[in-house]
Amino acid sequence: MPRPLVTGNGSLLAAFDRHLSLRDLYWPYVGLFNHLSGNQGRIGLWSDGRFAWTADPGWSVRNAYEEDTLTTASQLEHPGLELALQVSDCVHPGLDILLRRFVLANNSSRPREVRLFLAHDFHISESDIADTAFYNPFLDAVVHYKRDVFLLVAARAPDGGGLSQYAMGIKGFGGAEGTWRDAEDGHLSMNPIAQGSVDSVLAVTVRLGPGESAIVRAWLCAGAALEQVAALHHQAERGHAVLMDEAVARWRRWCRDRSRAVEGLPDPIPGLFRRSLLTVMTNVDRRGAIIAANDSDIMQTARAHYSYAWPRDGALTAAVLDRVDCADVARRFFRFCRRVLPHDRPALFHKYGPEGTWGATWHPWVLDGEREVPFQEDSTALVLWALGRHSLRHEIDSGLRHLFADLVVPCADFVAAYRDEATGLPLPSYDLWEERRGIHAYTCAAVWAGLRESASLADRLGHPRAAAWREAAAAVQRGFAVHFWDESARRFARRLTGRGAALQRDLTIDSALLSIATFGLLPTDDPRVEATLRAVISRLWNQAPVGGLARYEEDYYFRRSEDVGRVPGNPWFICTLWAAQWYLARARRREDLDTGLGLLQWVARHALPTGILPEQLHPETGEPLSVAPLTWSHAEFMWTALEYAERLAAFADSGNPVGARS
């Protein structure tokens, strides 16, 4: 199930499903640790002897955000209970507090007592072993803790009154389903403490006249000690409404200040751009890591997740954030890359935890009986490309000089050297899809772009390696044009395997070939580029109702159709947006931009109602597949919208097109 609602501050991240259940809660890093791991933090209502969790049948739900903020604004109604509920959630930008506001409405013609129940099924530090939950009477709050993680939850009635009921208990062990079941008769046991595999429920009671509504305020505080969460608790208790107003004002101002470049574009592009910007920021850890996705439901298909910092995703995201005056975010990402870069072999690993440790991988260290260090070269090259572009937008200060010395020089030297002398091409590594080893078109484009940007920065710093890096880039470009072109197919290959005279071309049509144009490896008006990319779009465009571009022919990942002639693979947002970028890059007249605009609008039409973009879609129904939100999807949408805005302005001014990513 996707996460249509996310809110965070770079340290505390909360993600909700479509039923408003809290499903993922990360602290103290974005992406680590998940103290829910997909288990539910439930909302329930009781009145007149009847009870329903919001995930139960009978509710109509409309999920939304307050415009241009990270504050949710969802509406729920249960005709059978004659109750309505408005739910607003936000993480404060500067405090590790999830602030919650519930507006309970009595839709009946009689006075009633209504009880709001909040259940919490924490697995602190991603384990249910040795947790403790207790009621703290000094704070009138429930506290869960293990070692140096404390999670405090509390709620207050409209009159300022505190918890009317609470219970702690055992869950998922010894036949106990969970304390949340205790709430379903409207009464809690008042058990004040439990240890081991535990959960908790708290309740607030409200009395409502016919047609009346009232506000219940609640909050969740995260900290490393009881004293920390108690201090946050007191702040929330004293100034809950003020803190929520601060969150709305700060994010709205921040977002709108960074979205001016797309104002005036056709709707709904500006709105989705702002939502994308905010969504991306929820997956940015304040210490530098940019996390791919934090939707833990992916663990239902494999006991693995996307809560890692892929250098590839991070570089592309940092580059677009840099374009909207988020230089501080980009700079922290580059410092993160410098921190995790191996000293003995300066190539970035497959992926990293948000704190900088190695992430899980499936790339083997032994291949055909030979040992090797597996890696994905495009990741390292993309970091060079993004950092080079960053340097063009900002003054060269001491921080940038340190990054050049500690990150650019070793990585650019490595990438320049990691080439075949005869062909000039990169030596084999894994592709951007992380599936195949070989010499890849996308890797060539990324290496060429990364070395060019590194050489440009070296020129400005007067560094002697500029010429060598520039020549290495030129050799990659020459080698690509010679060895990847297949005369019989009349298009470029996506990959080469083998070495020397035994090179074999993999002619599978792959959307990654669009990188030839989007990074500028070859001119967009080169007939070979034109022929290749037209073949890519013709073959990979889904003929099923949803449309959109697949990754490559017969893509297996989350496959939903065996009719590969009609559905070569599920539509991916990033691939569709690459096609848009190519159309924009090759535009020679104002009206040539319309195809790219149409693909931007396709993305907007297929976003979730809250503006969240998943990784891919079901080709027949359009339902989200894999994770949602995916940072990369939102970053590519922002990049493409900015490209469209720049080209539109360029044609309006002089009719001259603007360059590609490079």
N, C-alpha and C positions, 0 to 999 in steps of 0.2 A: 504494500500500500504506500503510495507516495506521501510526501510531507507537504501539503499545500500551504502550510503556515510555519514559518521559521522566524525566530527573533534571537538576537544575540548582541554581544558587545566586544568580541575578540577574546573573551575568556570564558564566559558562560553562554552556552547555546542551548536553546530549547526548540524542539520540533514537534509539531502536532499533526495527527492524522485528520481525515475529513470528519470524524466524529468528535473532534476537539479533545480527544485523549492525548495526553502528553506521552510521547513515545520514545523520544531521545533527549537526554539531558547530559551535556558535556561540560566538564569543569575539572581542572583549572585551565586546560588547553582546549581550543576548538578541535574536536576530534579525539580527545583523550582526557579523561576517561569517560565512557558512556555509563552513567549510573542508572540507566533504565534498560539499555540494550534491547529496545523494542518492546519491553513489557509496558503495561498500560498504567498511566496515571489517570484515573477515571473521574468523571463528573457525574453525580447522580442527584435526582430530585425525588422527594417523597411528599405526598399530601393525601389526606383522606384515606389512609390505609393503602395507597398504591405507590409503587416505586418504579423508576426507570433510570438506567444509565444512559448517557447520550449515545452510546454505541448500540443500544437496543433498538429493535424495530419500533416504528411509530412516530419517529421524529422527522420533521422536515428541517434541513440544515442548509444555510447559505453562508459559505465561508468568504471572508473578505479582509482587507486591510483598510485602516484609515489611509487616505490618499497620501502617497509619498512618505510613508513612515514604516517603521517596523513594529507598529502596534496593530494587533489584529482587531477585527470588528465583525464578529460572526453572530448570526441570528439563528436561533433554534425555536421550534414550536412543536408541542405535543398535544394535538387535539384531544386525545383520550384523557390526558391528565388535566386538560384545560390550563396549561402552563406554557409560558414563553420564557426564553432565556437569551439575553445578549451577553456575549463573552468577549472581553478585551484582555489581551495578554501582551506584555512587552518586557524585555530585559532592559534595565536602565543602562544608558550608555557608559556611565562612569562607576556604577556600583554593581556588584554581583548579586543582584536581586531580580527575580522574575516577579513582576507586579501583575496582579490579576484583579479584574473587576467583573462582577457578575450582576446583571440587572435581572431580577426575578419579577415576572409579571403574572398576576392572577387574571386569567381570561374568563373566569366564571362570574356568576351573579351573586356569589355568597362569600362571606368572610372565611378565610382559611389560614391554617398554619402550614407553612412550607418549610421543609428542611433541605438544605443544600449539603451534600456529602462530597468530600474530596478524598479519594483513595490514592495511596502512593506505594508502588511496588518497586522500591529501589533495589538495585544490585550494585552496591557501592564498589567502585573501582572494578566494575565488570564481573563481580562475583557475589553470590548470595551467602558466602561462608563468613561466619563471625561478624555479621552486622548486628547492631543494636538499635532499637527504636524505643523511645520513652516519651512520656508526657512530662514537660517541664512546667510545674505549677507557678514558678517565679516569673516565667515569660508567657504563660498561657499559650503554649506552642508545643508542637510535636517535633522532636529532634531525632534524626537518623545519623549514625556515625560509625566509622571504622577508621582506625589509625588517624591520619591527618585529613580526613574528609568529613565535614559536618554539613548536613543539609537540614535546615529548619523550615517548617511549614506552619503557617498560622492563618487565621481568618477572623474578621470582625463583622458583627451584625450592623445594620443601619444605625442603631442607637448607640454604637460603640461597644456593645456587649461582646464577650469573647466566645469561646467554643462552648457549645451546649452539650456535646458528646465527643468521645474519642475512644479509640481502641487500638491496641497493638497485638499482633499475634503471629503465628507461624504460617508460612505459605509454602506450597510446593514440596512438602516433606511430611512423612508420617501420615499420609492420607489427608492432610489439611490443604484445601484448595486455596485459601487465603482469607484474611480478615475482611476483605471487601465484601465477601458474601454475607457477613454479619450485618451489613448496612441495609440489606434488601427488605427487612421487615420494619425499617425506620428507626431501629433502636440499636445502639452499640453497647458492648459489654463493659466499657470503662476500664478495661485492663490497661494498667499504666506503663507496662514495660514488657519487652520480649527481646530475645537474642537468638542468633543463628540466622536461618533463612526467614526473614521477617517482612511484614508489611504493616501499614497503618491506615486508619481512616479517621477523619475529623468531620464534625458537623456544626453547622450554624443554623439556628432556628429564626424564622421571620414570620410575622403575622401580617397578612395582607387583606384589605377590604376588597369588595367587588371592583374589578378593573384596576386595582392599585398595583404599583410596582415599587421595588426598593432595591437598594444597592448593597451587595456584600463585597467587601474588599478582602483580598487574600494575597499572600506572597510566599515566595520560596527564596531563602538566602543560602548561599554557598560560601564556605570558608574552611580554614585549616584548623580551627579551634572553636570551642564553644564561645569564647569571648568574642571572636570575630563575628560569628553569625548572630550573637546576641546584640552586638552594636548595630549591625545592619537591620535586625528586627526592630529595634527601637526607632531607627530612621524611617522605616516603612510604616510603622504604627503611627508615628506622629505626623508624617507628611505624605501619605500614600497618593493622594490626588495631585499634589504638587509634583511629586516624582514622575507620575505618569504624564503630566503636562510637559515636564521638562523633556522627557523622552520623545514625545511627539514633535515638540518645537525644534529640538536639536537635530533629529534625523531629517525632518522636512527641510530645514534651512540648508543642511549639509548636502542633501540630495539635489535640491533645486539649483544650488550654486554650481554643481558639477554637471549639470545636464543642459546648460544653455545652448550648446552646439547643436542639439537636435530639436530645439523648440521651433515650431513652424513646420516640421515635417508632417506628412499625413498621419492622422490617427489610425490605429492606436500605437504607432511606433514610439512617440515620446513617452507615453505612459509606461510601456513595457521596458523602455530603456531605463527609466527611473527605478522601476521594480527590479530590473536586472542588477543595477548598481547596488541597490540595498541588499539584494539576495546574495550577491557575491561577497559583500562585506561580512555577512554572517558566517562565511566559511574562511575568513581571514583571521588567523591567530595574531594577536598583538605582538608576538615575539618573532613574526616573520613568515611562518609556514602558511601556505595557501592550500587549503584542503579541497580535494576533488568533490566529495559529497559526504553527507552525514546522515543518510537515510539507512538505518540499520536493517530494514526489511530485506535487503539484498542477502542477508545471512540466512534467509529461508531457502535459498537455492544453493548456497555454498557457505561453509563456516568461515567466511571472509567478508570484507567490507571495503568501502571506498574512503574510509577516514584516514587517508594518507596524503602526504604532500608529494605529488608527482612533479618533478622539475619541469616536465613538458607543460602540464596544465598551469603550473605556477608561472612559468615564463610568459605564456600567452595571456594570462590574466593580469600579471603585473604590467605588461606592455599596454594593455587597454586602459588600466587604471591610471597609468602615467599620462595618458592622453586627456584625462579629465581631472587633472590637478590633484592626483593622489600620489604625489612623488614620495611621500613618507612611507606609504604602504609598499611601493615598489622597492624603495631603498632597503626596507627591513627584509623583504624577500631575498634580495641579493646578498645581504649579510647572512641570512640563513643558509644560502647556498655556499657561501664562503666557509661557514662554520662546519658544514657536513662534508665538504670536499675532501676526499682522501689525499694525503700528502704524497704517498708513494706512486699513485696512479691517478692523476687529476681528471677523472671522468666521473660524473655523478651516477649514483646507484639508481636502480629501478624506481624506488619510491622510499619515502621516509615517514616516520612518525612525526607528529607535530612538535615533539620535543627534540627531534634530530636523530633518533635511533633508526636503524635500518627497518624498512617495512617488509612485510611478507612478500615472497616472490615465487614464481614458478620457472624461472630461467635456470637451467642446469649449469653446473660448473664442470661437467664432463660431457664432451660431444664427440661421438665416434671414437671413443677411447682416448681422446686427447683432452687434457685439462685446459681450461680457459676461465677468465673472469668475465662473466656475462654482463652485458650492458646494452643500453639503448642510446646510440650516439646522438640521435636527434635531440634528446633532452639537454645534454651539455651544450650543443650548438645553439639551441633556442635560448638558453640563458645568456649566452654571449650576444645573440641578436638583440634580446630585450634590453640588456645592459647597455649595449651600444646605442640603441635608440634613446634610452634614458639619458645618456650623456649628451645627446644633441639638444635636449629640452632644458637642461639645467647647467648652471655654472660648474666648472670643474673645481671642486673643493677638495679638502684633504680626505674626506670620506670616499669620494670617487677615486682619488689617487690610490688609496689603500685597496679598494675593490679591484682596480686595474692590476695592481701588483700581485695581489693574493688570489684573485679569481680569474681575471681575463688572461694574464700572461701564461699561467700554467695550463689553463684549459685550451686556449687558442694554440699553444705550442703542441699540446697533445692531439687536438683535432687535426692540425696541419700535418702532423707526423703520421697519424693513423690512416695512411693512404697507400694504395698500391703504386709503386714507382712506375710501372709500365702503363697503367691506364689513367693514373691521376685520381682515381675514384677512392672514396672511403673504403676501408676494409670492412668485412662483414660485422654486423651487429644486429640487434633485434629491431623490428619495425615499430612505427608509432602505435600500432595496434597491439604490440607486445606479444605477438604470436609467432612470427617467423624470423629466422636468422637469414641474413643475406646482405646484399648491397641494394638499398632501397631508393626509389625516386624521391620520396619525402625526405629521407636522410640527406641525400645530395643537396636538395633545395635548402634544408636547414643549415647544413655545414657551409654551403656557399654564403648564405646570408649572415651566419654568425661570424665567419672569418672576415667578410667585408666590413661589417660593423666594428669588429675588433681592430682591423687595420685603420679604419677611419679614426677611431679613438686614439690609437697609437700615434697617428700623425699629429693630432692636436696636442699630444703630450710630448712629442719629440722622441718617441721611443723607437729604437732601431729595428724592432721586429715587424714593423708595418709592412715593409716590402715583401718579406717572406710570407706573411699571412695573406697578402693580396695575391701573390703568385699562386699559393696553394688554392685559393678560391677560384682563380682563373683555370687552374688545372682540373678542378672538379667540374667546372662548367664545360670545358672542352671534352672531358672524358664522358660526361653525361650525354652530350649531343652525339658523340660517336657510338658509344656502346649501348645506350638504352633504346636507340631508334631501331625499329624493326621494319625493314622495307616491305616485306610481304604483307604484314598487318597494317602498314601505313599509320603506325602510332607508336608512342613510347611504351616500353615495358614498365611494370610497377616495381620489378625486382630483378636483380641478377644473382645467380648462384654459380658456384665454381670459381676458378681463378684462371688468370692468364688467357690462353687460347681456348680454354674449356668453358668459358663463360656461357651460361644458359639464360635465356630471357624468360621470365615469368610474365605471360601476356594476360593474366587475369585482370579484368578491368576493375580499377580500385579508385575510389574518390580521392585517395591521397595524392593521385596524380595532379589534382587541381593545384597542389603546392608549386608546381612548375611556374604557374602564372602568379599565384597569390604572393609568393616570395620573390618573384622576378628572376628566377633562375634563367629563363629564356624570355624574350619579348613576347607580349601577348599577341602581337600580329604575326609571329612566326607561323607559317602554314602548318608546321608539324605540331606546334602547340594547339593550334585551332583544331586540327583533325583529331588529336588525342582527346581533348577535353569535350569536344562535341560527342565523341564516342562514349566518354564517361557518363555524360548527362543522359544521352539517349538510352544507354543500356541500364543504368542504375536508377532511373526515375521509376518509382513504383506505379504500376498500372492499376493497383487496387484503389478504392475510393479515397484514401487519405492522401495519396501522393507522397512527395518528399523523396529525398535521395538516400539510397542505401550506402553502406560502407564499401562493399565490394560484392562481386558475383557470388551467389550461394553462401552468403554470410550465415553462420550457424548460431551466433550468439542471440539467445532469446527468440529463436526462429518461431514464427507463428503461421507460416504457410510453406507447403512443400511445392507449390507452383512457382518454381524459380524463374520461369520465363516471364511470368506476370509480376512476381514479387521477388526480385533478386536478393532482398534482405529487408529488414525493417527500416523504415525511414529514421534517420538520425538528424538531429537539429544541426550539429556542427557540419555535417557533410552538405546539407542543403544550403547552409550559410556560406560555405566555401564556393559553391556554385554561384551564389549571389555575388560574392566578391570577384569572381572571374568576370561575370557579366559587367560589373561596375568598372573593372580594370580595363576592359576592352572597349568601353563606350567611347565613341567619337563624336556623338551628337547628344543633345539633351534628351531626346526621346529614347536613346539607347539605354538610359538608366532605368527604364520602366520595368524591364525583366528582373533586375536586381531588387527593385522596390517590391515587385510582386512576391518574390521569395521572402523578403522581410515580413510582408503582410501574411504570408502563409504561416510563418513561425508564430506570429501574434495570434492567428486564428486557432492554432493548435496548442497554445499554452493552456495550463490549467486556469480555471476562472480567477484564481488569485494572482495570475501572472507567473507562476512557477513553471520552469522548463525542465522536463526530464531529459534523460539521455536519448531515448528513442521512443517510438510509438508503435502500437499495434497497427499493421498496415490496413486492416479492414475496419476497425472500430475507432482508432485514434486514441485508445486508452494508453496511459503512460506505462512504459516498460522499463525495467532496471531501476535506477535510482532517480529520485526527484527531491530537491533540485540538484542538477549537475552544474557545478561552477563553470566548467568549460562551455556548456551550452549558452549560459548567460553572457560569458565573456565574448564569445564569437558573435552573438547578437549585437552587443554593444559595439564591437569593432566594425561590423558591417554597417550598422546605422551611422556611425561616424564617417565611414568611407562614403556612404551615400550623401551625407550632408556636405562633406568636403567637395565631392565631385559636382554636386548640384550648384554649390556656390562658385566653383571654378568655371563652370559653363556659363553661369549668369554673369560673371565678371568679364571673361575673355574667350570662352569657348575652349580653353585648353584643359585637357584632362590632367589629373594628378597621378603620381607614381603609385606603384604597388607597395606591399608591406616593406619591401627592402628600401 
